[in-house]
């Protein structure tokens, strides 16, 4: 006789349910959701980086305009 006990659970309850892979639309929604959550969590830091980028780009354009005058 074997030392392992016999499991009497039905086969339906032990089989794994295969999930379908997410569609590109679902992946895009998840990405946007996590990006928005991250931006809200960081608060003013995102606005600060945006302002610094805008000022830097403006300074670059003004500098190029001055050099090419």
N, C-alpha and C positions, 0 to 999 in steps of 0.2 A: 504494500500500500504506500501511496505517496504521502509525504508530510505536508504538502500544500493543501489548504482548504479549498473547496469548490465554491465559487462565487455564483449565487443564484440570481444576480441582477439581470433584468431583461437587456437584450442587445441594443435596443433603441436608446437607452439611457447612457450607455457607455460609448457610443460612437460620437466622434467629434463633428461639430457642425462646421463645414467649410465656409469661410466668409469670402465674398467676392472682393477683389482688390478695388481700392477707391478710384473713381474716375478722375480725369484731370480737373474737372470742374470742382469736385469735392476737395481735391488737394489745394486748389487755388483759394477756396473759401477758408480752409484751415490756415493757410499761410497768412491770409489777410487778417484772420481772427487773432493769430498769435502776434503779428506785427502790431496791430492796434493795441493789444493788451500790453505789449512791451513798451510802446510809446506812452501809454497812459501811466504805466508804472514808473517810468523814468521822469515823467513830469516836465519840468522846465529845461532839462538838459537837452531834449530834442529841439526845443525852440531856440535855445542858445546856439546849438550847432547849425541850425538852419540860418540864423542871423549872421553868424560868422562866415558861413559859406556865401551868403548873399553879399556881404560887405567885401569879402575877398574877390568875388567875381566882378563886382562893380569896380573895385580898385584895379583889377587886371585890365578891364576895358578902358578905364580912364588913362592908365599908364600906356597902353598900346596906342590910344588915340593921340596922346602927347608925343610919343616917339615918332609916329608916322606923320606928324603935322608938317 
